[in-house]
Amino acid sequence: MDSDSDTDSDVFSVASTLNGSITESGPSSYDADSMRSGSPAPSVLSMTDSLRAQIYKQEYGRDLNNYSDVYRLPADEEELERLNQQHTMFVDIMGGKYVPLMATVMADDVPGETKACLDLGCGSGSWITDVARDFPDCNAVAVDLIPMQSPEMPLNIRSEVDDINLGLEHFYGDFNVVHARLISSGIKDYNMLVDHISRVLRPGGLIDVAEFDFHMYDKQHRRIELDVNEIGPPWWARWMSFMQAAIKKSGGDVDAATHLYDWVKDNPAFEDVVYREFWLPVVPPLRDTSNDTEFHRKTDQKMKDDVSAFLRSGRPLLLGSGISEELVDELERNALKELRQRQVPQYTRLQCVYARKKSQ
């Protein structure tokens, strides 16, 4: 991807580290009166107008969750569709739905134990739905600030409405796999979350976390350092600097991705820690695409659709942080222009860590 050759793919690049060596209406449980679900037996959730009024609030033309003042991205149908499409893009880029250890950890090989998987900040529920279908004998639990509402939700999924920042003590020792992806903007203390996950997991269990670091990078993967005191190009990097400032202001952990590997590696509960990173072109460079494969064409379009939708998703957060509508419009307009012209390539980095909890 760093080469200037027109034949090189700019869809993504990946690097891995092993221990430092680079090489509904469906079944759900939901307590409408509390942010902390009591994990009762599954029941059917009907999204009435009164329940919707409790769960959502509208700001700047988008529906946001009504429980957390930290997580400020939308929770409406437009955002859930973006997350659904983003999930399929990640499956393509990462080469599969799961990290390599998933099948081993979720195998039905312990007499009397039902394997269980927890998805923290499940979003649209695409990932945990795949788990429930691919491992039909497991118990799958999806936690988010809004309930899952898919009419195709498998019977072995339980949807719980909860604010992860309140802690996970009620889940200690209950799960073989804990997954979290792109939730750091709504997490106050991600290092503490990693420690909670170590306690939620059963011996031999799997932690699987992935986050962006809210920075943009040039074609050589050098960080583009900008602040919010000036207005000008590169516009995607400028927009991201405003997003980072707004997330910090609301209490989110924008630096979590940078520290994920160290937090998991330094936690005495974990072993066999693996780091992977994926470089994704937010603004791909101009190049000859005539020799692109169908995979590259589809992935390029999915990335373009995702980042364009993410611009819209960030609007309530930016406006709510005190930025003028005029400035937000200027940032969005110029960022989309950069995306069309592709003169200033800019990349984002997805940092992923997975590990096993020690058996003893």
GISULJO-V832440 format. One record per helix or strand of 2 or more residues. SS is the DSSP state (hx for helix, st for strand). FROM is the first residue (numbers start at 1). TO is the last residue. If there is no record, write none. Layout:
ss->SS from->FROM to->TO
ss->SS from->FROM to->TO
This chain:
ss->st from->12 to->18
ss->st from->21 to->22
ss->st from->27 to->28
ss->st from->43 to->44
ss->hx from->49 to->55
ss->st from->56 to->59
ss->st from->62 to->65
ss->hx from->77 to->94
ss->hx from->102 to->106
ss->st from->116 to->120
ss->hx from->126 to->134
ss->st from->139 to->144
ss->st from->157 to->161
ss->hx from->164 to->166
ss->hx from->169 to->171
ss->st from->175 to->181
ss->hx from->184 to->186
ss->hx from->190 to->200
ss->st from->201 to->212
ss->hx from->235 to->250
ss->hx from->256 to->266
ss->st from->270 to->283
ss->hx from->294 to->313
ss->hx from->315 to->320
ss->hx from->325 to->341
ss->st from->346 to->357
